[in-house]
């Protein structure tokens, strides 16, 4: 792992932001931007720092899934955030980051963009972005590392075989954008969202905006319960960003983690 030197390679992005995207550390190659942040205490203690890499050799997604290496074709970035919110709301960070990416990609002309709970951004029903939020919370520090990977250029043929029918790039839909332009937009959107959710009314508004942006709403989904599976209809989000679903008997349950699969009719 490259050693972090706070005197080198840090550039200013926007000091007017409070939470996300104040400074940038750009690396040529790293195993994982999230791991790099979490394992370097100096970075983890620098709120507003973004670590971006041209290439990830062991990038991680949810449940340990790997990300495509990229080699400069995609955006791989981890945002170090010290959120000014109740610790119980940290679980909402994936929701906030997802809405920020949704807004950013929509703003550059992409059509048919949606959010799939908990951490995927879809473009025409295929995955264009994955998000992985990890936290470090103790008596001295409350930090979240929001890892964001966006497929920018090339075609789906660059992905491993099992992903080629599920993943898509922005360029396949005629969208041309630089990594820095997209990163700046995402940071601005996320900073705005984190400002808003400091109040109860603002949090409620953001959660409802996520629901409007999500393709999960009203869908029949399959999810794991213990060693088995159940199906239910997605109702929305609760106040902690957990997914609320309605079972066939009319009862409501909250899904706190894991994944959902859409049930095709």
N, C-alpha and C positions, 0 to 999 in steps of 0.2 A: 504494500500500500504506500503511495506517495506520502511524504511527510508534509504536514501543514505548517507553513510559515506565514504568519499574519502580515508580515511586511512585504510579501511578494504576491503579485498576480491578482490582487484585489482591485476591482474597478468600481466606480460608483455608477449605479443605475438611476436611482431616484430617491434622494434624501427626504422628499416630501411624503413618501409612503411611510406608514407606521409599522405594518406587520410583514408585508411580503415584498421582496424585490427591491431592497434598498442598495445592496451591494452584490457583486458577482465575482465568483471564483471559477475560472474556466480551465478545465483539465483536458488534455488530449485523450487520455485513456484511464479508466478506472474499473475495478471489478464491479462496483455498484455505487451510484451516487448516494443512495440512502445509507448503505453501510459506511461509506466514507464519512458522512456527516455524523452518524451515530457513534463512530469509533474514535472521532477526534474531538476531545472536549473543548478545545478552543473554538472550533466551528460551531458546535452545539450551543455554546454560550454566546454566539453572535447573532442576535435576532435580526431578521431581514436579509440574511445572507443567502444567496442562491448558488448552488454548485451545479455547473453544467459540464457535461463531458461529450466529446466528439464520439466516443466509443465506450461501451460497457462490455466487459468480457464475461461478467457473471451477474448480469442484471436480474433483479428479482421482481416478480409480480406477487399477487395474492396467492396464498397457500403454496408458496415456494416455486411457482411457475417461473420459467425463464423468459426474458425478453430478447428480441432480436438485437444483435450487437450494434448495428447502425452504421458505423464508419462514416459519420458526418451526414448521413441521409435523414436522420430523425432528431427530434428533440428529446434529450435525456437530461432531466434537471430535478434537483431536490431543493425544496425551499425550507429553510430553518425558520420556524415561527414560534414566537413566545406569545401565545394567545391570552388576551385579557378577558377571560371568561371563567365561569365555574368549571372546575375539573370534570364534573359530570357531563359537560357538553363536549369534551374532547372527542367523544365518539362521533360527533357531527362533522369533524374536520374533513372526512372523505366526501360528505355531502357538499360542503362549502367548496372544496377544490373541484368537484365534479361540475358544479354549477358555473364556476369561474371558467373552466375549460370549455364547457358548452357555449357560454357567451362569447368567448374569444374566437372559437372556430366558426360560430355563426356570423360573427362580425366581419370575417374576411371573405364571406360569400358562399360558404358551404351550405347546402340545402339538405333537408331531411336528416338533421342532426338530432340525436336524442341521448338521454342518460339511462343506462341500465343499472339498477341497484346491484351491488353497492358502489362499484368503482370502475365501470366501463363507460366510455363515450362511443356511441355508435354513429356511423355515417352510412345511410341507406341500409341499416340493419346489420352492418359489419363493424367490427371493432377497429377504431382509429386511434384510441387512446386508452391507456390503463393507468390507474392511480393506486399508490400504496402509501398510506399514512401510518407512521410509527411514532411512538411517543416515549419520552423519558420524563417521568414525574417523580420528584422526591421533595424533601423539605427545602432544598436549595434551588431547585430548577423545575420549571414546567415548560417543556419544549416539545414541539411536534415537527417531524420531518415529513414533508409532503412530497413524495416521489411522483413525478409525472413523465410519462413517455408517450409522445405523439408521433405517429407514422406520417412523415411529411412527403417524401419523394420515392420514386421507383414504383414497382408493381408488386402485387402479392406474391409473385414468383420468388422474391427474395426471402420469404419467410419459410420456416420449417414446414414440411409437408402437411402436418396435422393442422396448421394454422391457415393454409392458403385459401381455404373456402370461407374462413371466418374473419380474416383481417383485411384491411384496406388502407390505402394511403390517400392523403389529401390530393396529391397530383393526379391520381386516377380519376378524380372528380373535377379536374381542371383548376384546382386551387394551387397557386404558386405563392409561397411565403417563405421568408428566411426564418431560421431558428430563432434569431434574436428578436425579430419582429413579433413572432408568436409568443415567445417567452415574456416580452415586455407587456403584451396585451393580457396574458394570463395573470401576471403579477398584479397589474392594475386592477383587474376584475376581482381577484381574490382579496386584495387589500380593501377594496370598497365593500365587499361582502363582510369581511371581518370587522369593519367599522360599524356596519349596520346591525350586526347580531349582538352588539353590546347591550341592546335593550330588548325586553321581552317582545315588544311589538315588532321590532326589526327582525328578530329571530323567526317569529311566526311568518312574517312576509317572505323571508328567504326560503323557508321550508315549503311554503305554498308555491313559490316560483320554481323550486326544484321539481315539484309534482307536475307542474305544467310542462316542464322540459323533458320529463321522463317518458320513455316508451313502456315502462313497467306498469303504469297506472291502468287499472281495469283488466289487466292481463291475467290469464290463468297460468300459474307458475308451479313448478315442481321444486321441492327443497328437501333436504335431509333432516330427519328427526331421529336422533339416536342412530340405530343401524338401519332404519327404514326410510321411506320417503312418503311425503304427503303432497297433495295438491291443494291450492287455494287461489282466491282472487285477490289481487293487490288493491288495497284500499288507500294507502298513502303512507306518510311518515308520522311517527310520534314526535314529541318534543325533543328527543335525544337522537333523532336521525335513524331510528330503527324502523324497519319495514313492517307495516301493519297489514295483515292479510285476513280474509274472511274464509273460514272453512265451510264445507258443504252444509254443516249443521247450523250455520249462522254465527258461530262464535268467532271472536277476534283474537288473534295472537300476534305478538311482535317477534320478528326475526332479528336477532341482534348481530349475527355474523354469519359467515358462510357464503354461499352463492345460490342464485336461483336460475332455473332454466325455464324459458318460455315453452309452454305446451302448445304445440301447433295443432290446429283443428283440421 
